[in-house]
Amino acid sequence: MTTDRRAFLRRTAATSVAVVLPAVPFSSALAQTAPSRSEFKPVPGDWRTFDVTTRVDLLMPSGATQVWLPLPSVESDWQRSLTSGF
């Protein structure tokens, strides 16, 4: 019974490798020979503003309560924080 299980595992592993290997060179060759499409190269434009509001309702407050609120902390070419208020 042990030899049947080992043979099964060997055949399964060999089949898995045989199925995957032909796809690897084909996909890389396809990527190299495919005509180049226009590439995604975003450029910053005019700024748009959005108001993000987080509301917290404590249903049954008991004693001191702490609340964690996410605040924007990213300043980049694509995103900037104007103000944060409480």
Kinemage of the C-alpha trace (Angstrom):
@kinemage 1
@onewidth
@group {chain A} dominant
@subgroup {mainchain}
@vectorlist {calphas} color= white
{ca met a 1} P 0.000 0.000 0.000
{ca thr a 2} L 2.907 2.346 0.712
{ca thr a 3} L 4.334 1.880 -2.781
{ca asp a 4} L 0.961 2.696 -4.349
{ca arg a 5} L 0.774 5.917 -2.374
{ca arg a 6} L 4.336 6.877 -3.300
{ca ala a 7} L 3.700 6.116 -6.965
{ca phe a 8} L 0.545 8.199 -6.839
{ca leu a 9} L 2.415 11.118 -5.270
{ca arg a 10} L 5.224 10.896 -7.864
{ca arg a 11} L 2.753 10.818 -10.765
{ca thr a 12} L 0.770 13.720 -9.320
{ca ala a 13} L 3.900 15.831 -8.835
{ca ala a 14} L 5.192 14.988 -12.323
{ca thr a 15} L 1.833 15.844 -13.877
{ca ser a 16} L 1.693 19.172 -12.026
{ca val a 17} L 5.172 20.095 -13.226
{ca ala a 18} L 4.394 18.994 -16.785
{ca val a 19} L 1.273 21.138 -16.851
{ca val a 20} L 3.001 24.268 -15.541
{ca leu a 21} L 6.311 24.163 -17.419
{ca pro a 22} L 5.050 24.645 -20.982
{ca ala a 23} L 3.066 27.704 -19.888
{ca val a 24} L 6.090 29.525 -18.486
{ca pro a 25} L 8.117 29.909 -21.711
{ca phe a 26} L 4.950 30.490 -23.721
{ca ser a 27} L 3.746 33.318 -21.513
{ca ser a 28} L 7.126 35.065 -21.444
{ca ala a 29} L 7.541 34.643 -25.204
{ca leu a 30} L 4.035 35.984 -25.737
{ca ala a 31} L 4.789 39.031 -23.622
{ca gln a 32} L 7.934 39.774 -25.639
{ca thr a 33} L 6.306 39.362 -29.045
{ca ala a 34} L 2.984 41.017 -28.241
{ca pro a 35} L 2.538 44.475 -29.742
{ca ser a 36} L 3.074 47.136 -27.113
{ca arg a 37} L -0.089 48.785 -25.952
{ca ser a 38} L -0.180 52.264 -24.599
{ca glu a 39} L 1.361 52.133 -21.158
{ca phe a 40} L -0.369 53.390 -18.033
{ca lys a 41} L 1.550 56.539 -17.162
{ca pro a 42} L -0.675 58.782 -15.065
{ca val a 43} L 0.201 62.454 -14.753
{ca pro a 44} L -0.981 64.640 -11.867
{ca gly a 45} L -3.619 67.100 -12.970
{ca asp a 46} L -5.841 69.631 -11.236
{ca trp a 47} L -6.560 68.819 -7.599
{ca arg a 48} L -9.988 67.609 -6.566
{ca thr a 49} L -11.088 67.859 -2.941
{ca phe a 50} L -13.201 65.463 -0.937
{ca asp a 51} L -14.581 65.684 2.579
{ca val a 52} L -14.238 62.450 4.497
{ca thr a 53} L -16.357 62.299 7.652
{ca thr a 54} L -16.127 59.607 10.295
{ca arg a 55} L -18.927 59.470 12.846
{ca val a 56} L -18.672 57.466 16.053
{ca asp a 57} L -21.740 56.808 18.206
{ca leu a 58} L -21.137 55.157 21.571
{ca leu a 59} L -24.263 53.134 22.207
{ca met a 60} L -23.685 52.294 25.858
{ca pro a 61} L -20.767 54.352 27.193
{ca ser a 62} L -19.393 53.205 30.498
{ca gly a 63} L -16.498 55.064 32.066
{ca ala a 64} L -13.583 56.411 30.050
{ca thr a 65} L -13.651 55.454 26.384
{ca gln a 66} L -10.913 55.612 23.785
{ca val a 67} L -11.639 55.785 20.087
{ca trp a 68} L -9.141 55.175 17.288
{ca leu a 69} L -9.907 57.287 14.238
{ca pro a 70} L -7.933 57.013 11.014
{ca leu a 71} L -6.320 60.241 9.855
{ca pro a 72} L -4.717 60.847 6.472
{ca ser a 73} L -0.958 60.844 6.694
{ca val a 74} L 0.031 60.573 3.046
{ca glu a 75} L 1.578 63.528 1.283
{ca ser a 76} L 2.552 62.697 -2.288
{ca asp a 77} L 2.181 63.818 -5.880
{ca trp a 78} L -1.195 62.047 -5.909
{ca gln a 79} L -2.683 62.811 -2.519
{ca arg a 80} L -2.443 65.511 0.116
{ca ser a 81} L -4.297 66.247 3.305
{ca leu a 82} L -5.670 69.755 3.762
{ca thr a 83} L -7.058 69.768 7.327
{ca ser a 84} L -8.155 67.441 10.080
{ca gly a 85} L -10.732 68.561 12.619
{ca phe a 86} L -12.335 67.104 15.711
